[in-house]
Amino acid sequence: MAILWKKQVNGTRYEVRTAGNSRRLYSDGVFHSQYNPTAPVTGSVWDLLMLPAFFYPHGNIKRVLVLGVGGGAVIQQLRHFVQPDEIIGIERDPVHLYVARRFFGVAQENVELHEADALQWINEYEGPPFDMVIDDLFGERDGEPIRAVSADAPWFDCLSRHLTRQGMLVINFASSKELRQSAYFSDHRVERRFKTAFQLTVPLCDNAVGVFLRRESGSQTMRDRLKKIPTLETALRTKKLRYNIRCIIKKKIVE
């Protein structure tokens, strides 16, 4: 793996590394993003942030909000496979935004990138709602990624206010245990907002992505829609796209 670019800013060491055609963003050694424009399926957590779009029919996901851009891997995946009309990305780290634009190619007309604190931005936002809100807000502690915002009831309330009537929340957690500690499992008011919920994981990392939908859908529905995309069908068949999905029923994660 070669270092393509590096910079030290305010005590943080940033690196963009290459592995074949893939580009990877690291901050103080913590792996933030990976994207290969010739092979958009990563085999890692970024796939899980994009996959929930396929719970809905193609064309239903028109506006997407991404909180925590990093290098912009999920934005590029959404553009490639889902083609929403508009993607807004919020990132507080200006170096990450620089890397997203320069090294990950996030510079399209239908993508808006904003340097801002996600909590402040979304609390002040008064525009139209989103079909899909992705919360990928992570920081670092002792060289390990940690969630930057607790997934408590006020945070679910805040995110839900900006969803369309049939929209979805996609929230990245460091582990299944952290997902189970979220307000969805402890607050009936939060749970009642959504008709279906799932946990997505991949074999290569500990992260668990919670998917909270305001409409009925199922895991086979998502898989059938994935198979209609030739690149994704091939990735499923060749095990490049590997994910585990479990439905959350009555606050229990079940097969």
N, C-alpha and C positions, 0 to 999 in steps of 0.2 A: 504494500500500500504506500503510495507516494503522497507527500504533502504538496498540494497545489498552491496553497496560499495560507499565510498565518499572520496574526497581528495580536499585539498585547494592548488592551484598552482598559484603563482604570483597574488594573490588577487582574483582569480576566484574559485568559489566553484562548484565542479563537483560531481554529484550523479548518481548512477545507481539504479533505483528502480524497484521492481517487483510488478506486478499486475496479480495474477494467474500465467500463464506460460509466460506472456509478460515481456519484459525487456524494460525499458525506460531510456533514457539519458537526464539529465538536466545539464545546465551550468548556474549558478547564477539564478536558478529557471526557466529558459527558456527551454521549452520542445523541444528537438532536434530530437529524434528518438524513435521509438517503433517497436518492432518485437517479434513475437511469432512463433517459428519454427513449432509448431503443428497447427497453424492457420495463414498462411502467409498474409491473407487479413486483413488489419488494420482498415478499415472503415474510414481512415483519408487521409491526403494529400499525404502520401507515395504511396498509391494506384494510385493516379493521375500521379505520376512520372513514374510509371511502365506501366500503361495502354496504352499509345501511341504506344508501341511496337506492339500492335495488330492492328494498322492501316495497317501494312504490313503482308504478309503471313509468317507463321511460318518458321524459317530458314533464313529469309532475314536480321535479325538483328544479325550480327556476331561480330561486335566490338562496344563497348559502352564506352563512357567517362563520368564519374560522377564527377562534380566539386562541392565539398562540401559533404564529406562523412558522417559527423556526426557519428552516431553509425553503419551506413552501412545497414539500413533497406531496401532501394531500391535496393542495390546490391544483398541482399539475395532474394528479391522478383524476380528480373530479373533472377537470377540463378535458382530459383524454377520453374518459369512459362515460361521463354523465352529461357533459355539455350544458351546464346551467347557464341561464342568461346573465347572471351576475354573481360574483364571489367577492365578498369583502373580508379582508384579513386584518386582524388587529395584533400588533406586536410591539412590546415596550422597548425591546432591545434594537437600537438602530443598526448595529453591526449585523444582526440576523437579517434585517430587511435588506441591507446592502448585499449580503451573500445570496439571499433569495433572488434578487434581481440580476446580479452579475453572474453567479455560478449555477443557479438552478433555473434560470430563464423565466422567472415570473415577471412578465412585463407586457401582458396582453390587455387589450382594450376593455374586456369584460371583468378584469380583476382590479380592485382598489386595495392598496395596502396603506394602512395608517399606523404611524408611530404613536402609540398611546397606551396608557394603562387600561387593561381590558375591563376592570371593574368600573372605573370612572366612565369609560366610553359607553359601555352598555347601559349604565344608569342614566346617562344623559341622552341616549339615542332616542329620537322621536320620529324616525322614518318608518317606511312600510315593514311589515313582519317578514320573517324568513321561513322557508320550507324546511330548512335544515340548519341547526346550530351545532357546531363542533367545538367542544371545550377541550383543548389540548394544552392547558396552562400548567407548565412545569418549570420549576427552578432546580437548583442543585444544593445539596448539603453533604459535605464530606465526600465529594466525588460521586454522589448518587442522586438520581433525579427524584424530586418530590413534588407533589401537587402544590401549586401556588395559591389555590383557593379551595377552601373546604367545601365539599359538596353537601352543604347543610340546606335546611328548608328555605332560608332567605335567598340562597344562590339559585336553587331550583325555581323559586318564585320569579327572580329577576330574569332568568333565561326564558322561562315559559311565557313571560309577558311579550316577548318578541317573536313568538312562533305563530304561524298561520293556524287556522282551526284544525288542520290535519297534519301539522308539521311534526318534527321529531328533534329530540336532543340526543347528541352523541357525545359521551363523556369518557375521557381516557383516565383510567385509574392505574396506580402502580401495581395493584394486585387484586385478586378476587376478594380477599379479605377487606381491602379498602372500599371496594364497591359495595360490599355487604354492610359497611358502616355508614353508607350514605343515607341521606334523608328519605330516599325512596323506600328503604326498608324500615324506617322508624317513624314516619309521619304519614298517617292515613290521608291527609289532605294532599300531600305530594303524590302519593300513589294513585289517588282517584283522578288525577289530571290525565292519566295515560291509559289507553286501552290495551296496550301490549308492551312488554319489555323483554329484552334479551341481554345475555352476556356473550361477548365474542372474545376469543383468545386465539393465540397462535403458539405452536410448539416451541418457537425459538426465544420467547421472552415471557416474563412474568406478568406483563400488563394485562388488564382486563378492561374491555371497553363496554360500557353500559349504553344500551340503545333504548330510548323511551319514546314510544310512538303514540300519537293521538288518533290512530286508526287501527283497525284489525289487520294483521298480516301474519305470515308464518315463515318458518325457516325454509320450507320447500319452495314457497313462492319466490323467495330471494334467490335460491339456487337455480330455479328454472329460468329466471331472468338473466342471471349471470351466464348461463349456457348459451343464451342468444347472442352474446358478444364473442366473436371468434377468438380474440386474444385471451379472454377470460376463460372460455371453454377449454382452450388448449392448456392454460395455466392450471385449471382444475384437474384435467386429465393427467398432466405430467407431474402433479404434486407441487408445482411452483407456488400455486395459490392454495395454501393449507390453512384452514381455520376450524375452530370448534365453536359450535353455537349451542347455547342452552337457553331455554325459555325461563323467565322469572314468573312464577305463578304463586300468588298469595304470599309474596315475599320470600319464596324459596326458589333457588336456582336448581332446575331439574333438567334431565336429559330430554 
